[in-house]
Amino acid sequence: MKPLDKAIAVAQGVSKLADQIGVRQSVVSNWRARGTLIEPLMCVRIERATNGEVTRRELRPVDWQEIWPELASDVPALTASEPMHRALDA
């Protein structure tokens, strides 16, 4: 399940998630339909709205460590033998 879909499920609907993060329902629907990369502030709000069930790392798997470098210490380091996609699946 995609992280946004999981957040919508946790919030019990698109409208409820939108209300919790302070945007219109159409914004969340557009993110979902278009596969839009969600801006960092909204990722933080989604993480809070879902009580951490969906993290900003999940919502921004490619660049989260550049946006929130302080979170990098929370992730176990990959060994040379582990494939990079494991970091994205975490």
C-alpha positions as CSV (number, residue, x, y, z in Angstrom):
1,M,0.0,0.0,0.0
2,K,1.3,3.4,-0.9
3,P,2.0,5.7,2.1
4,L,-0.6,8.3,1.2
5,D,-3.2,5.5,0.8
6,K,-2.2,4.2,4.2
7,A,-2.6,7.7,5.7
8,I,-6.0,8.0,4.2
9,A,-7.0,4.6,5.6
10,V,-5.6,5.5,9.1
11,A,-7.5,8.8,9.0
12,Q,-10.7,7.0,7.8
13,G,-11.0,8.9,4.6
14,V,-9.7,11.6,2.3
15,S,-11.9,14.3,3.8
16,K,-10.9,13.4,7.3
17,L,-7.2,13.4,6.5
18,A,-7.5,16.7,4.7
19,D,-9.3,18.2,7.7
20,Q,-6.6,16.9,10.1
21,I,-3.7,18.4,8.0
22,G,-5.5,21.7,7.2
23,V,-6.1,21.4,3.4
24,R,-9.1,20.9,1.2
25,Q,-10.2,17.4,0.3
26,S,-9.3,18.1,-3.3
27,V,-5.7,18.6,-2.4
28,V,-5.4,15.2,-1.0
29,S,-7.4,13.7,-3.8
30,N,-5.1,15.4,-6.3
31,W,-1.9,14.1,-4.6
32,R,-3.4,10.6,-4.8
33,A,-4.6,10.8,-8.4
34,R,-1.4,12.4,-9.7
35,G,1.1,10.7,-7.5
36,T,2.4,14.1,-6.5
37,L,5.4,14.4,-4.3
38,I,4.0,15.9,-1.2
39,E,5.7,19.0,0.2
40,P,7.7,18.6,3.4
41,L,5.4,20.6,5.7
42,M,2.5,18.4,4.6
43,C,4.5,15.2,5.2
44,V,5.1,16.3,8.8
45,R,1.4,17.1,9.2
46,I,0.5,13.7,7.8
47,E,3.0,12.0,10.2
48,R,1.4,13.8,13.1
49,A,-2.2,13.1,12.0
50,T,-1.5,9.4,11.7
51,N,0.4,9.3,15.0
52,G,3.5,8.1,13.2
53,E,1.8,5.2,11.4
54,V,2.8,6.9,8.2
55,T,6.2,8.7,8.4
56,R,7.7,11.5,6.4
57,R,10.4,9.1,5.4
58,E,7.8,6.9,3.8
59,L,6.2,9.9,2.1
60,R,9.5,11.2,0.7
61,P,11.7,8.0,0.4
62,V,14.2,9.5,-2.0
63,D,15.1,12.8,-0.3
64,W,13.9,12.7,3.3
65,Q,17.5,12.6,4.6
66,E,18.3,15.9,2.8
67,I,15.2,17.6,4.2
68,W,15.3,16.1,7.7
69,P,19.0,15.1,8.3
70,E,18.3,14.8,12.0
71,L,16.2,11.7,11.3
72,A,19.1,9.9,9.6
73,S,20.5,8.8,13.0
74,D,17.2,6.9,13.6
75,V,17.8,4.6,10.7
76,P,20.2,1.7,10.9
77,A,23.1,2.0,8.5
78,L,23.1,-0.3,5.5
79,T,26.0,-2.7,5.1
80,A,27.8,-2.9,1.8
81,S,26.1,-6.2,1.1
82,E,22.5,-4.8,1.5
83,P,20.7,-3.4,-1.6
84,M,19.8,0.3,-1.5
85,H,16.1,-0.5,-2.1
86,R,16.0,-1.9,1.5
87,A,16.4,1.7,2.8
88,L,13.3,2.7,0.7
89,D,11.3,-0.2,2.0
90,A,12.0,0.6,5.7
